[in-house]
Amino acid sequence: MSDLLFWFLVSQTIPGLPQMPPGTEVRLVSRDLLTVYGSARVEDGRLQFTSAMRAGQELRLLVFPPDVSDQERAQALSGAQAIPGRVSDDGHDILVEFPQLEGPLSLRKWLAQERDILLIMPVPSGDRRAP
């Protein structure tokens, strides 16, 4: 399947993919939503995390639009809108999962192609490979 067709199908079948305007906050949290591993805001076309993540780490993404209401924030924190995923093997990407897709979706690729946002994750210590 071509990349163009794939992204068209993804955008048509996954209603949970957010718009990600500037100011959107993304939190990487534990599966039980109790531990925050990192957070970042969309700024200047970038989503830049400051904490390195362990390769293979299972997590959930919580996405908070700019100027989110307290009610919307509470709903996201309840887990109703948590997106399951894991850190890629090289630690430079988040692979998110949706029931509508057979396999994981690269957050880095999706952000770049669909939202024109660059995902930046720090290199895990001891690993100097480029993303």
C-alpha positions in Angstrom: 0.0 0.0 0.0 1.4 3.4 -0.9 2.2 5.9 1.9 -0.4 8.3 0.5 -3.2 5.7 0.5 -2.1 4.6 4.0 -2.3 8.1 5.4 -5.6 8.8 3.7 -7.1 5.6 5.3 -5.6 6.4 8.7 -7.1 9.9 8.7 -10.5 8.5 7.7 -10.6 5.7 10.2 -9.1 7.0 13.4 -11.3 9.6 15.0 -9.0 9.8 18.0 -6.1 11.5 16.2 -5.9 15.1 17.4 -5.4 18.3 15.4 -2.3 19.3 17.4 -2.4 23.1 17.0 0.3 25.2 18.7 0.0 25.0 22.5 -1.2 21.4 22.4 0.3 19.5 25.4 1.2 15.8 25.0 2.0 13.8 28.2 3.6 10.4 28.1 2.3 8.4 31.1 2.4 4.9 32.6 -0.2 2.4 31.5 -2.1 3.0 34.8 -1.9 6.8 34.2 -0.2 7.5 37.5 3.4 8.2 36.5 4.3 11.0 34.0 7.4 10.1 32.0 7.5 13.3 30.1 5.5 16.1 28.5 5.9 18.6 25.7 3.9 21.3 23.9 3.6 21.9 20.2 5.7 25.0 19.6 7.2 26.4 16.4 6.2 23.2 14.5 8.0 21.0 17.0 6.9 18.6 19.8 10.1 18.3 21.8 10.4 16.1 24.9 13.2 16.7 27.4 13.4 13.3 29.0 14.8 10.2 27.2 12.5 7.2 27.3 13.6 3.5 27.7 13.3 1.6 24.4 10.2 -0.6 24.4 8.6 1.3 27.4 4.8 0.8 27.3 2.9 4.0 27.9 -0.2 6.0 27.2 -0.4 9.4 25.5 -2.6 12.1 26.9 -3.3 15.0 24.5 -4.5 18.3 25.9 -5.6 20.9 23.4 -4.7 24.5 24.1 -7.0 26.2 26.5 -8.6 22.9 27.6 -11.4 23.2 30.1 -11.1 21.5 33.5 -13.9 19.1 32.5 -12.0 18.1 29.3 -8.7 17.7 31.3 -10.5 15.5 33.8 -12.0 13.3 31.0 -8.5 12.8 29.5 -7.0 12.0 32.9 -9.7 9.4 33.5 -8.2 7.4 30.7 -11.1 7.7 28.4 -8.9 9.4 25.8 -5.5 7.8 26.6 -3.8 6.5 23.4 -1.8 3.3 24.0 1.7 3.0 22.7 5.3 2.1 23.3 8.7 3.7 22.7 10.4 2.4 19.5 13.4 0.1 19.8 15.8 3.0 19.0 14.0 5.3 21.6 13.3 8.1 19.0 9.7 7.4 18.2 6.4 6.5 19.9 4.5 3.7 18.2 0.8 4.2 18.9 -1.9 1.6 18.6 -5.5 1.9 17.4 -8.1 -0.9 17.2 -8.8 0.1 13.6 -5.2 -0.6 12.5 -3.4 -4.0 12.3 -0.1 -2.7 13.6 1.4 0.3 15.4 1.5 3.8 13.9 4.7 5.9 14.0 3.8 9.1 15.9 6.9 10.7 14.3 5.8 9.9 10.8 2.2 10.8 11.4 3.1 14.2 13.0 5.5 15.0 10.1 3.2 14.0 7.3 -0.2 14.9 8.7 0.4 17.8 11.0 3.8 19.2 9.8 5.2 18.8 13.3 8.7 17.5 14.1 8.8 15.0 17.0 12.1 15.4 18.9 13.0 12.8 21.6 16.3 12.9 23.4 18.8 10.2 22.7 18.8 7.6 25.4 22.0 7.7 27.4 24.7 5.5 25.8 22.9 5.6 22.4 24.2 8.1 19.9 22.3 6.8 16.8 20.3 9.5 14.9 16.6 9.0 14.5 
